Amino acid sequence: MVASIILLLLGLCSYSDGRMMFDFQGEYLECGNGLPMLGGDMSKMYVFTDENNTLLLDGVFLYTKDYYSPIKWSVTSEHLERGSWRPGIISKVVPDMCAVILNPLEPWYVVTRTMQQTKCPYLTGHEESFHMLELGNLGINFPHAFAGDWRFYLNVTVTRNGRKVMECLFVEVSVIEE
């Protein structure tokens, strides 16, 4: 899921006029808004770059809660500007991830096409493994204003036991101009 946030970022920012590199901080953090973390163990999930600045995904994602359709995703961003976090230009709402999980036009497809299970539901105990999966080259063209520190939030809404449940995580990324 976290790799999907980064892929969503890459997919939403395909316009450009400068070369940028991404430095993923490597931590999946609570949003600090009172919402629980996603129902997944990401302690064995790593996103990093190799010597060619290619983004790689390696490890195992373990579902610790059940996820039935619809699974709503809402991705938002914040950009550090003059010492303050301000709303960023990156956002996307997906009303039901289950309906588009294998859509080849979506930025997460490079990850989801390799998953062992590609249909909902995802039940507690299910694992998805990734072995050095290439997510793309990070030397991508972006506007110069995109450089700096970013936070990307993934808010997930699911129904469990007849009740809507919201969960959230965020990752920090530094975008560095080459």
ROBALO-178807 format. One line per 2 residues: number of its first residue (from 1); for each residue x, y negated, z negated of N, C-alpha, C, O, CB. Coordinates in pm, 1 decimal. Glycine has a CB too. Layout:
// residues N
NUM> X:Y:Z:X:Y:Z:X:Y:Z:X:Y:Z:X:Y:Z  ...
END
This chain:
// residues 178
1> 81.9:119.9:0.0:0.0:0.0:0.0:85.9:-125.9:0.0:56.7:-223.5:69.0:-93.0:0.0:-120.1  193.3:-120.9:-79.7:279.2:-238.8:-85.4:346.8:-262.8:48.3:360.4:-377.1:91.9:384.1:-223.7:-195.4
3> 388.6:-157.1:112.5:448.3:-173.8:244.7:347.6:-235.6:339.8:384.3:-312.2:428.8:498.3:-39.2:299.7  222.1:-202.9:321.3:118.2:-260.3:407.3:108.0:-410.6:389.7:77.9:-481.6:485.6:-16.4:-195.9:378.1
5> 132.4:-460.7:269.3:131.8:-605.1:247.6:240.8:-670.0:332.0:217.4:-770.3:399.4:151.7:-638.6:97.5  359.2:-611.9:327.5:469.7:-667.7:403.1:441.2:-657.4:552.6:469.8:-750.5:627.8:600.9:-596.1:367.7
7> 385.3:-545.1:595.7:350.4:-530.0:736.7:242.1:-628.2:776.7:244.4:-681.2:887.8:304.9:-387.5:765.6  146.9:-653.1:687.1:43.4:-751.1:715.9:107.0:-888.2:735.7:70.5:-961.3:827.7:-61.5:-755.3:602.5
9> 200.9:-922.3:650.5:274.7:-1047.1:663.9:340.4:-1056.0:801.1:328.8:-1157.3:870.1:380.1:-1059.3:553.4  409.0:-949.9:839.8:476.9:-951.1:968.6:377.3:-964.7:1082.8:402.9:-1036.6:1179.5:559.9:-824.4:986.2
11> 265.5:-896.9:1072.5:165.9:-900.9:1178.3:95.5:-1034.0:1190.4:59.4:-1075.1:1300.6:65.5:-794.8:1156.3  75.3:-1102.4:1078.5:5.8:-1230.4:1081.4:95.9:-1343.9:1126.8:47.6:-1451.7:1161.6:-50.3:-1261.8:945.3
13> 224.8:-1320.7:1126.8:319.8:-1428.1:1156.9:400.3:-1398.6:1281.6:523.3:-1400.9:1278.2:413.5:-1450.3:1039.9  333.3:-1371.2:1390.0:406.1:-1333.9:1510.2:445.5:-1454.1:1595.4:518.0:-1438.1:1693.6:323.4:-1239.3:1591.9
15> 399.4:-1574.1:1560.2:443.4:-1692.8:1633.3:576.0:-1740.2:1574.1:610.2:-1703.0:1461.9:335.6:-1806.2:1627.4  652.7:-1823.8:1650.1:784.6:-1852.6:1597.2:856.4:-1967.7:1665.1:820.7:-2011.9:1774.3:867.6:-1732.5:1607.0
17> 961.3:-2015.1:1594.1:1060.8:-2099.3:1658.6:1194.9:-2091.4:1586.3:1283.8:-2171.3:1615.4:1012.3:-2243.9:1664.0  1212.5:-1998.1:1493.4:1338.2:-1981.4:1422.7:1358.8:-1838.0:1378.6:1262.0:-1762.7:1367.9:1343.8:-2073.2:1303.3
19> 1486.6:-1797.1:1351.8:1517.1:-1661.4:1308.0:1516.9:-1656.8:1156.2:1581.6:-1738.2:1090.4:1653.5:-1613.8:1364.2  1442.1:-1559.1:1100.2:1431.3:-1544.4:955.9:1461.6:-1400.5:915.3:1447.5:-1307.5:994.7:1291.3:-1585.7:907.6
21> 1503.5:-1384.4:789.8:1522.7:-1251.7:730.9:1442.5:-1247.4:601.7:1425.0:-1349.3:534.8:1675.5:-1220.7:704.8  1393.3:-1127.0:566.7:1314.4:-1108.8:446.0:1397.4:-1040.0:339.8:1470.0:-945.0:368.9:1187.7:-1028.5:475.4
23> 1387.2:-1087.5:216.5:1449.2:-1022.3:101.9:1337.0:-984.8:6.6:1288.3:-1068.2:-69.8:1556.2:-1114.9:32.1  1296.5:-858.1:12.0:1191.4:-806.9:-76.0:1251.9:-783.7:-212.9:1354.7:-717.1:-224.6:1128.0:-675.4:-19.8
25> 1189.3:-838.0:-317.3:1245.9:-831.3:-451.9:1240.4:-690.4:-511.9:1309.0:-663.2:-610.4:1172.9:-927.9:-542.6  1159.8:-600.4:-454.2:1160.4:-461.3:-496.2:1071.2:-428.0:-613.9:1072.6:-314.2:-660.8:1296.2:-422.5:-529.0
27> 994.6:-521.8:-662.5:906.9:-494.1:-776.0:762.1:-515.7:-736.6:728.7:-605.8:-659.7:943.3:-582.7:-896.0  677.1:-430.0:-791.8:533.0:-441.1:-774.8:479.7:-490.1:-908.3:491.9:-420.6:-1009.2:466.4:-303.4:-730.7
29> 420.9:-609.1:-910.2:389.9:-676.2:-1035.1:240.0:-692.4:-1056.6:161.9:-695.6:-961.4:456.8:-811.0:-1038.7  201.0:-702.5:-1184.8:63.0:-736.0:-1218.4:38.0:-880.0:-1178.0:128.0:-963.8:-1184.3:34.3:-714.7:-1370.3
31> -83.0:-908.0:-1137.0:-115.6:-1041.9:-1088.4:-124.0:-1145.9:-1199.3:-112.3:-1265.4:-1172.0:-245.6:-1038.3:-1014.2  -143.6:-1103.9:-1321.8:-151.5:-1199.3:-1431.7:-285.6:-1269.0:-1441.5:-299.3:-1368.8:-1512.2:-44.4:-1301.2:-1417.5
33> -385.4:-1216.5:-1370.2:-518.6:-1276.6:-1373.5:-618.8:-1189.8:-1450.0:-739.9:-1209.4:-1439.4:-568.6:-1300.1:-1231.4  -567.8:-1095.1:-1526.1:-654.9:-1008.0:-1604.6:-701.4:-883.5:-1531.8:-759.5:-793.8:-1592.8:-773.1:-1084.0:-1648.9
35> -676.2:-877.2:-1401.9:-715.4:-758.1:-1326.7:-610.3:-648.9:-1344.4:-491.0:-678.1:-1351.9:-734.4:-791.6:-1176.6  -654.1:-523.7:-1350.9:-555.9:-414.8:-1363.1:-478.9:-396.2:-1233.0:-521.9:-439.5:-1126.1:-625.6:-283.2:-1402.1
37> -364.3:-330.7:-1245.1:-283.9:-294.3:-1127.8:-361.2:-193.3:-1043.8:-458.1:-133.6:-1090.6:-145.2:-236.1:-1170.3  -318.0:-175.2:-921.2:-374.7:-72.6:-835.1:-360.0:63.7:-900.4:-268.7:86.5:-979.7:-307.4:-73.8:-697.0
39> -450.0:153.1:-866.5:-446.4:288.0:-921.4:-348.0:376.3:-848.7:-385.9:475.4:-786.3:-582.8:350.0:-916.4  -223.8:340.6:-856.9:-120.3:418.9:-791.6:11.6:405.0:-863.5:45.2:298.1:-914.5:-105.4:377.3:-647.1
41> 86.5:514.0:-867.2:220.4:512.7:-924.8:318.0:483.2:-812.0:336.1:564.2:-721.0:254.3:648.7:-996.1  380.8:366.2:-819.1:474.3:323.5:-715.9:618.4:327.1:-764.8:707.1:269.4:-701.9:439.4:184.1:-668.7
43> 642.1:395.3:-877.8:776.0:396.7:-935.9:877.5:469.6:-848.1:998.2:451.4:-864.5:771.7:461.1:-1072.5  829.5:551.7:-755.4:919.6:623.5:-664.7:903.5:575.3:-521.1:930.4:649.4:-426.6:894.1:774.3:-672.2
45> 859.4:450.7:-505.4:834.9:393.1:-373.3:929.1:275.3:-355.1:932.2:184.2:-437.9:685.5:349.0:-356.6  1005.8:277.0:-246.8:1106.7:174.3:-225.8:1091.6:112.2:-87.4:1072.8:182.3:12.1:1247.4:232.9:-243.0
47> 1100.0:-19.4:-82.9:1102.9:-93.9:42.0:1234.2:-170.1:41.2:1261.7:-245.9:-51.8:977.7:-190.7:57.6  1315.6:-150.6:144.3:1446.5:-215.1:147.9:1490.6:-230.9:292.8:1427.5:-178.4:384.5:1551.2:-133.6:67.2
49> 1599.7:-304.0:311.7:1654.6:-321.9:446.2:1786.4:-246.7:459.1:1861.1:-232.1:362.4:1674.7:-472.0:477.8  1813.2:-199.6:579.9:1941.6:-135.5:605.5:2040.0:-239.3:659.4:2010.9:-358.9:660.5:1925.8:-17.3:705.4
51> 2156.4:-192.4:703.8:2260.7:-284.0:750.9:2222.0:-359.5:877.2:2285.5:-459.5:910.7:2387.6:-207.9:775.9  2119.3:-313.7:947.8:2071.0:-381.5:1069.0:1950.0:-470.5:1041.3:1883.8:-516.3:1134.4:2035.2:-278.6:1175.5
53> 1921.3:-494.9:913.6:1805.8:-574.4:871.2:1672.9:-511.8:912.8:1574.0:-582.3:933.4:1815.9:-714.3:928.5  1671.1:-380.0:925.0:1547.5:-308.0:952.2:1482.1:-273.8:819.6:1546.4:-218.8:730.2:1573.7:-179.7:1036.6
55> 1355.3:-306.1:807.1:1280.5:-277.0:686.0:1247.1:-128.6:682.3:1194.0:-74.1:779.0:1152.0:-362.6:678.1  1278.3:-62.9:570.1:1255.2:80.7:553.7:1164.8:106.6:434.3:1167.7:33.4:335.4:1388.3:155.8:536.9
57> 1085.1:211.3:444.9:998.8:258.0:336.0:1040.8:399.2:301.9:1050.5:484.6:390.0:846.9:252.1:375.0  1065.9:424.4:173.6:1109.7:556.6:130.9:1047.8:587.2:-4.5:1043.9:501.5:-92.8:1264.8:565.2:124.3
59> 999.7:709.4:-20.3:950.3:750.8:-150.0:809.8:806.2:-145.8:758.0:845.0:-41.1:955.4:637.1:-243.9  749.2:808.4:-265.1:619.1:871.2:-283.7:524.0:773.7:-351.4:558.9:708.3:-449.7:632.0:1000.5:-366.3
61> 402.6:765.3:-296.7:293.9:691.1:-360.0:196.8:794.1:-415.1:145.4:877.2:-340.2:222.8:592.3:-258.9  170.9:789.4:-546.5:80.5:881.8:-614.2:-44.9:807.6:-656.7:-37.2:711.1:-732.7:149.1:947.3:-736.3
63> -159.9:851.5:-608.4:-287.7:791.3:-647.8:-321.2:834.9:-790.1:-326.4:954.2:-819.7:-402.1:831.7:-549.1  -343.6:737.6:-877.3:-378.7:766.0:-1016.9:-526.0:736.1:-1045.9:-574.2:757.2:-1157.2:-289.9:684.2:-1111.0
65> -596.3:686.8:-943.7:-740.7:662.6:-951.7:-802.0:702.0:-818.3:-732.6:710.8:-717.1:-772.7:512.4:-986.7  -932.2:725.5:-819.1:-1003.0:760.9:-696.4:-1035.4:637.2:-613.9:-1067.8:531.5:-668.0:-1131.1:837.1:-729.1
67> -1026.2:652.0:-481.6:-1060.7:545.1:-388.6:-1155.8:600.2:-282.3:-1116.7:678.4:-195.6:-932.9:484.8:-322.8  -1281.7:557.1:-291.7:-1385.1:594.7:-195.7:-1417.1:473.7:-108.7:-1399.8:359.2:-150.4:-1513.2:646.9:-268.0
69> -1463.6:500.8:11.9:-1507.6:393.7:101.4:-1633.7:328.8:44.6:-1720.4:399.0:-7.5:-1533.7:448.2:245.1  -1645.6:196.0:53.8:-1551.2:101.7:114.7:-1441.3:59.8:16.9:-1463.9:47.0:-103.4:-1625.6:-22.1:164.6
71> -1323.6:39.4:71.5:-1209.2:-12.8:-3.6:-1177.9:-150.3:56.7:-1119.1:-160.1:164.3:-1082.6:85.6:3.3  -1217.8:-254.6:-13.5:-1195.9:-390.5:36.7:-1057.1:-438.3:-2.0:-1016.3:-428.2:-117.7:-1303.2:-487.3:-17.8
73> -984.7:-491.0:97.0:-854.3:-552.2:74.0:-865.6:-701.1:98.4:-927.7:-745.0:195.2:-745.4:-489.5:164.9  -805.7:-777.6:10.4:-793.3:-921.5:30.0:-648.6:-958.1:0.9:-602.1:-946.7:-112.5:-893.2:-1001.9:-61.9
75> -578.5:-1001.8:103.3:-438.5:-1040.3:89.3:-430.2:-1192.1:93.7:-481.7:-1255.9:185.5:-350.2:-975.9:200.8  -364.7:-1248.6:-6.5:-341.7:-1393.1:-10.0:-194.2:-1417.8:-40.2:-120.2:-1326.2:-76.1:-433.4:-1463.0:-116.6
77> -153.8:-1542.4:-24.9:-13.0:-1574.7:-46.0:2.4:-1707.4:-119.1:-87.2:-1791.7:-121.0:61.3:-1579.4:87.6  118.9:-1721.8:-178.6:161.4:-1848.8:-238.6:303.6:-1875.7:-192.4:383.8:-1783.6:-177.2:152.2:-1845.2:-396.2
79> 333.8:-2002.8:-170.3:466.7:-2044.1:-125.1:522.1:-2142.2:-228.2:452.4:-2234.9:-269.4:461.6:-2108.9:18.8  645.7:-2122.3:-269.4:709.5:-2212.8:-364.2:755.0:-2337.7:-289.7:842.6:-2332.4:-203.4:829.5:-2143.8:-435.8
81> 692.5:-2451.5:-325.6:724.6:-2578.8:-261.8:754.9:-2682.0:-369.3:670.7:-2711.2:-454.2:608.3:-2626.7:-170.6  875.6:-2736.8:-365.1:918.3:-2839.2:-461.2:894.0:-2796.2:-605.5:849.6:-2875.9:-688.1:845.6:-2970.2:-434.0
83> 923.3:-2669.8:-635.0:914.6:-2619.2:-771.5:777.5:-2574.2:-816.7:762.1:-2533.7:-932.0:961.2:-2721.5:-862.7  676.9:-2579.7:-730.3:541.1:-2537.6:-767.3:488.2:-2435.5:-666.6:514.2:-2444.8:-546.6:445.8:-2660.1:-774.8
85> 413.6:-2338.1:-718.0:350.4:-2239.4:-631.1:223.3:-2299.7:-572.0:134.1:-2343.2:-644.8:318.7:-2108.3:-709.0  216.5:-2301.4:-440.7:101.4:-2357.7:-368.7:40.7:-2248.9:-279.8:110.9:-2156.8:-238.2:143.7:-2482.7:-283.0
87> -89.9:-2259.0:-250.3:-152.0:-2160.3:-161.1:-76.6:-2152.6:-29.0:-43.2:-2254.8:31.0:-300.0:-2195.3:-135.7  -50.3:-2029.9:15.5:23.4:-2009.2:139.6:-69.0:-1994.2:259.0:-191.2:-1987.6:244.9:111.8:-1887.4:127.9
89> -8.5:-1989.0:376.2:-85.9:-1982.1:499.6:-123.7:-1839.4:536.7:-199.8:-1819.2:631.3:-8.3:-2045.0:612.4  -72.7:-1740.5:465.1:-98.8:-1600.7:498.1:-217.7:-1551.1:416.8:-218.0:-1559.2:293.9:26.5:-1512.8:471.6
91> -317.8:-1500.2:486.2:-431.8:-1437.7:418.8:-504.5:-1346.9:517.1:-502.0:-1368.2:638.3:-528.7:-1545.2:361.2  -568.1:-1247.1:462.3:-648.2:-1156.9:545.4:-743.0:-1081.0:454.4:-705.4:-1038.0:345.4:-558.0:-1058.4:627.5
93> -867.4:-1064.9:500.9:-966.7:-985.8:429.0:-1004.9:-867.8:517.6:-1036.3:-884.0:635.5:-1092.8:-1071.9:391.0  -1001.7:-750.2:458.8:-1040.7:-627.6:527.5:-1158.2:-570.1:449.3:-1138.9:-518.0:339.4:-920.4:-524.3:538.0
95> -1280.8:-578.4:504.0:-1399.3:-533.7:429.0:-1396.0:-386.5:389.6:-1446.7:-350.2:283.5:-1522.5:-559.3:510.2  -1336.9:-300.7:473.8:-1324.9:-159.1:440.3:-1201.0:-102.2:507.1:-1199.9:-75.3:627.2:-1451.3:-80.6:483.5
97> -1097.3:-84.5:427.7:-972.0:-30.7:479.2:-992.0:106.2:543.5:-922.0:141.4:638.5:-869.2:-21.2:367.6  -1087.7:183.3:491.6:-1112.2:317.3:546.1:-1152.0:311.8:693.3:-1117.7:401.5:770.3:-1221.3:388.0:465.6
99> -1223.1:208.2:732.1:-1272.0:196.0:869.5:-1162.1:159.1:968.6:-1176.5:183.0:1088.4:-1381.7:92.7:875.6  -1052.5:101.2:920.0:-947.9:51.5:1011.0:-809.2:107.8:980.4:-708.9:58.3:1031.7:-942.3:-99.4:1004.7
101> -804.2:209.7:898.1:-674.8:261.3:853.1:-587.8:309.6:969.5:-465.3:301.1:961.9:-696.0:375.2:754.4  -649.1:359.8:1076.8:-572.3:406.6:1192.1:-588.7:317.5:1314.9:-569.5:362.6:1427.8:-613.1:547.4:1226.7
103> -623.7:192.9:1293.1:-636.3:100.3:1404.3:-495.3:60.6:1449.7:-422.1:-3.2:1374.0:-720.8:-25.5:1363.9  -457.0:97.4:1571.8:-320.5:68.7:1616.6:-292.0:-80.3:1636.0:-176.7:-118.5:1655.8:-294.1:140.9:1745.2
105> -393.8:-163.6:1630.5:-373.6:-307.7:1644.8:-344.7:-377.0:1512.2:-313.5:-496.0:1509.7:-494.8:-370.0:1708.4  -355.0:-302.7:1402.0:-331.5:-361.3:1269.6:-186.2:-341.2:1227.3:-124.5:-241.3:1264.3:-426.8:-299.1:1164.9
107> -131.0:-434.5:1150.4:11.0:-427.4:1114.5:47.3:-308.5:1025.5:163.7:-268.8:1022.2:50.9:-553.6:1045.3  -49.0:-250.5:953.4:-18.2:-138.0:864.9:-11.7:-4.6:939.0:25.7:96.9:880.4:-121.5:-129.5:754.9
109> -47.6:-4.1:1066.7:-55.1:120.9:1143.2:77.2:196.9:1144.1:77.1:320.0:1142.5:-97.6:91.8:1285.8  189.3:126.3:1146.7:319.4:192.9:1147.7:336.4:281.6:1023.5:409.0:380.9:1028.8:432.9:88.5:1154.7
111> 270.8:247.5:912.7:274.7:329.0:791.2:163.1:433.0:792.6:188.1:551.4:770.1:263.1:240.1:666.0  40.6:389.4:818.7:-73.8:479.9:803.7:-72.3:593.5:905.9:-125.7:701.0:878.4:-203.4:401.8:816.5
113> -12.7:572.1:1022.2:-10.0:679.8:1122.2:76.7:796.5:1077.6:64.1:906.4:1131.5:40.5:626.5:1255.7  164.9:774.7:979.8:252.7:881.6:931.5:199.6:948.0:804.0:260.1:1042.3:753.0:392.0:826.3:905.9
115> 88.0:899.4:753.5:34.6:954.3:628.3:-19.6:1095.6:649.4:-68.6:1129.3:757.2:-76.3:863.0:572.5  -9.9:1177.2:544.8:-61.7:1313.1:551.2:-214.6:1312.0:555.9:-275.3:1394.7:624.0:-12.3:1395.0:430.8
117> -275.9:1219.8:484.8:-421.6:1206.0:483.0:-456.7:1068.6:537.4:-406.4:967.4:488.7:-479.6:1225.7:338.7  -542.9:1064.9:638.5:-576.8:937.2:700.8:-725.6:906.4:695.0:-774.3:820.4:768.3:-531.3:936.7:843.9
119> -798.1:976.3:607.9:-941.5:950.0:589.7:-972.8:941.4:441.7:-915.1:1013.1:359.9:-1027.8:1059.9:656.9  -1065.1:852.4:408.6:-1110.2:839.0:271.0:-1203.5:954.9:237.3:-1268.9:1007.6:327.3:-1180.9:702.7:248.9
121> -1212.0:995.5:113.5:-1156.6:930.2:-5.9:-1013.2:975.8:-37.2:-966.8:1080.4:8.1:-1246.3:958.1:-126.0  -946.2:892.5:-116.4:-816.4:925.9:-173.0:-839.3:951.2:-321.1:-874.9:860.0:-395.8:-709.9:811.7:-148.7
123> -818.9:1075.0:-363.1:-852.9:1114.4:-499.0:-730.4:1115.5:-589.2:-616.9:1128.8:-543.3:-918.7:1251.2:-499.1  -756.2:1101.2:-718.1:-650.7:1105.2:-818.3:-563.4:1228.7:-796.4:-613.7:1339.8:-779.7:-710.5:1105.0:-961.0
125> -432.1:1207.1:-796.8:-337.7:1316.1:-778.9:-286.1:1329.2:-636.1:-185.3:1395.9:-612.6:-401.2:1444.1:-820.5  -354.1:1266.5:-541.1:-306.4:1274.2:-402.2:-176.0:1196.4:-388.6:-160.6:1088.2:-445.2:-413.5:1218.8:-303.2
127> -83.0:1252.7:-313.2:45.4:1187.3:-289.3:65.0:1163.5:-139.4:25.4:1244.6:-55.7:161.7:1272.4:-346.4  126.2:1051.7:-109.2:171.7:1022.9:25.7:323.2:1002.2:19.5:372.5:921.6:-59.3:98.5:896.9:85.6
129> 395.6:1075.6:103.0:541.9:1068.1:104.1:591.4:1002.2:231.6:537.3:1023.5:340.1:603.4:1207.9:89.9  694.8:922.0:215.9:756.3:853.2:328.9:906.9:873.6:318.7:965.5:855.2:212.1:719.2:700.2:330.8
131> 969.1:911.6:429.6:1112.8:934.4:428.2:1180.7:839.6:527.5:1177.7:861.9:648.5:1145.3:1082.1:462.1  1240.5:735.9:475.1:1316.5:639.3:554.8:1236.4:593.4:676.6:1288.7:586.6:787.9:1450.0:700.5:599.7
133> 1110.9:562.5:654.3:1022.4:517.8:761.4:1060.1:376.0:802.5:1058.3:284.4:720.3:873.9:524.3:717.1  1094.3:358.3:930.0:1129.2:225.7:980.4:1003.5:143.4:997.9:912.3:181.3:1071.4:1206.4:235.3:1113.4
135> 999.7:29.4:929.1:884.6:-59.6:936.8:906.3:-171.8:1037.6:810.7:-236.8:1079.8:854.7:-118.1:800.1  1028.3:-194.2:1075.2:1053.4:-298.4:1174.0:1180.7:-374.4:1145.9:1246.3:-354.6:1043.6:938.1:-393.8:1179.1
137> 1214.1:-461.3:1238.0:1333.6:-543.3:1226.0:1295.4:-675.4:1160.9:1200.7:-741.8:1203.2:1400.1:-566.6:1364.6  1369.2:-712.3:1058.6:1335.3:-833.3:984.6:1395.2:-959.9:1043.5:1369.0:-1069.0:992.8:1379.8:-819.4:843.5
139> 1474.7:-948.6:1148.8:1526.3:-1068.8:1212.7:1421.5:-1124.5:1308.1:1445.7:-1135.0:1428.3:1658.5:-1039.2:1287.6  1306.2:-1159.7:1254.9:1191.3:-1201.4:1335.9:1188.0:-1353.0:1344.4:1235.5:-1421.7:1254.0:1058.4:-1147.1:1276.8
141> 1132.3:-1404.9:1451.9:1118.0:-1548.9:1468.0:997.2:-1601.0:1391.4:887.3:-1546.9:1403.1:1106.0:-1584.8:1615.5  1017.9:-1704.9:1313.9:912.2:-1768.9:1236.3:935.0:-1919.7:1236.2:1045.4:-1965.6:1265.5:907.9:-1713.4:1090.9
143> 832.2:-1996.7:1203.7:852.0:-2141.2:1190.1:951.1:-2170.4:1077.0:957.0:-2096.3:978.9:716.8:-2212.7:1163.6  1027.3:-2276.4:1090.5:1125.4:-2312.3:986.7:1057.9:-2333.6:851.8:1118.0:-2304.9:748.3:1202.3:-2438.9:1026.9
145> 936.6:-2382.6:850.6:865.2:-2408.8:725.4:833.8:-2280.5:649.0:794.1:-2285.9:532.7:736.3:-2484.1:753.7  851.3:-2166.4:713.0:821.3:-2039.4:648.2:931.3:-1996.3:551.5:908.3:-1909.5:467.3:800.1:-1932.1:752.6
147> 1049.1:-2054.8:561.9:1160.3:-2019.6:474.4:1125.7:-2052.9:329.9:1052.3:-2147.7:302.2:1288.8:-2092.7:517.2  1180.3:-1972.7:237.9:1160.9:-1997.5:95.5:1105.1:-1875.9:24.0:1104.3:-1764.6:76.6:1068.8:-2115.5:75.0
149> 1058.5:-1900.5:-97.2:1006.4:-1793.1:-181.2:854.8:-1783.0:-166.9:783.5:-1883.3:-163.9:1044.9:-1816.3:-328.5  807.9:-1658.3:-158.0:666.4:-1629.4:-138.2:619.6:-1524.8:-238.3:696.8:-1440.8:-284.4:640.2:-1581.4:5.5
151> 492.8:-1532.3:-270.1:422.5:-1427.3:-344.5:306.5:-1380.8:-257.5:231.1:-1462.0:-203.8:371.9:-1478.6:-485.8  293.3:-1250.4:-244.5:182.2:-1193.3:-168.7:98.7:-1108.0:-262.9:149.7:-1018.3:-329.9:233.3:-1109.1:-47.3
153> -30.1:-1137.6:-266.5:-123.1:-1070.6:-356.5:-212.4:-976.0:-278.1:-263.1:-1011.1:-171.6:-207.8:-1173.1:-433.5  -231.2:-857.1:-330.7:-326.2:-762.3:-274.7:-434.9:-739.7:-379.1:-410.7:-678.5:-483.2:-256.4:-627.5:-234.1
155> -554.3:-789.3:-350.4:-671.5:-764.7:-434.8:-753.0:-654.7:-368.6:-787.2:-663.9:-250.7:-757.6:-895.4:-455.1  -783.7:-551.6:-444.7:-858.3:-437.6:-393.8:-988.1:-427.2:-472.5:-988.1:-435.6:-595.3:-775.2:-305.8:-403.9
157> -1099.2:-408.6:-400.5:-1229.1:-387.7:-464.9:-1281.4:-251.6:-420.4:-1291.4:-223.6:-300.9:-1331.1:-502.7:-428.7  -1314.3:-168.0:-517.6:-1368.3:-33.8:-491.2:-1487.4:-10.7:-583.1:-1509.0:-85.0:-678.9:-1259.1:77.0:-512.5
159> -1564.0:92.7:-552.6:-1674.5:131.9:-638.9:-1637.2:263.1:-707.5:-1601.3:361.4:-642.6:-1807.7:146.1:-557.8  -1646.8:261.8:-840.8:-1622.4:381.8:-920.3:-1735.5:395.1:-1021.3:-1768.2:300.4:-1092.8:-1483.0:376.1:-991.8
161> -1794.3:513.4:-1026.3:-1904.4:539.3:-1119.1:-2016.0:436.0:-1105.2:-2075.0:393.2:-1204.4:-1852.8:540.6:-1262.4  -2044.1:396.7:-981.2:-2152.7:303.1:-954.6:-2122.1:157.6:-985.5:-2210.5:72.6:-974.3:-2270.5:343.5:-1031.5
163> -1999.0:126.9:-1024.2:-1960.7:-10.9:-1058.0:-1848.6:-57.8:-967.5:-1758.7:18.6:-932.4:-1917.8:-21.5:-1205.7  -1855.4:-186.1:-930.0:-1744.9:-245.4:-853.2:-1628.4:-269.9:-948.0:-1645.1:-322.3:-1058.1:-1788.8:-379.2:-782.8
165> -1511.6:-230.9:-902.8:-1389.4:-247.6:-979.9:-1290.9:-325.9:-894.4:-1273.2:-296.3:-776.2:-1329.8:-109.5:-1023.6  -1226.7:-425.9:-954.4:-1124.7:-503.9:-884.3:-988.1:-473.9:-944.7:-973.0:-461.4:-1066.3:-1155.8:-656.0:-891.7
167> -888.7:-462.7:-856.1:-750.7:-439.4:-897.6:-661.8:-534.5:-818.5:-702.0:-586.9:-714.6:-708.2:-289.5:-875.4  -541.1:-556.1:-868.6:-454.2:-653.5:-803.9:-308.0:-619.3:-829.2:-272.2:-568.3:-935.4:-485.4:-795.2:-853.7
169> -224.7:-648.0:-730.9:-79.5:-646.5:-751.4:-19.6:-755.0:-664.3:-82.3:-802.4:-569.6:-17.3:-506.0:-717.8  102.9:-793.7:-697.6:171.2:-887.3:-608.6:317.0:-850.7:-596.1:374.9:-784.1:-681.9:157.1:-1030.9:-658.9
171> 375.0:-896.7:-485.6:517.0:-878.6:-459.2:576.3:-1015.0:-428.3:508.2:-1105.1:-379.4:541.3:-778.2:-341.7  704.0:-1027.6:-457.9:775.8:-1150.6:-427.2:872.8:-1124.0:-313.6:940.5:-1021.3:-309.8:850.3:-1204.8:-551.9
173> 877.8:-1218.2:-221.9:962.5:-1206.4:-103.2:1031.9:-1340.8:-81.0:969.5:-1446.5:-90.2:878.5:-1164.1:23.3  1160.5:-1335.1:-52.0:1231.9:-1455.8:-11.2:1252.4:-1447.6:139.1:1298.4:-1346.1:191.5:1369.1:-1471.1:-87.2
175> 1217.6:-1555.4:207.3:1237.4:-1563.9:351.8:1355.5:-1657.4:373.6:1352.5:-1774.1:334.5:1107.2:-1615.0:427.0  1459.1:-1604.0:436.5:1585.4:-1674.9:449.9:1610.7:-1704.3:596.9:1601.9:-1615.4:681.6:1701.8:-1593.0:389.2
177> 1642.4:-1830.6:626.6:1671.0:-1870.2:763.2:1813.7:-1827.6:798.5:1908.0:-1852.5:723.4:1652.2:-2023.5:781.6  1827.2:-1762.8:914.7:1960.7:-1719.7:960.3:2041.9:-1835.6:1010.7:2156.2:-1817.4:1052.7:1949.2:-1614.8:1069.5
END
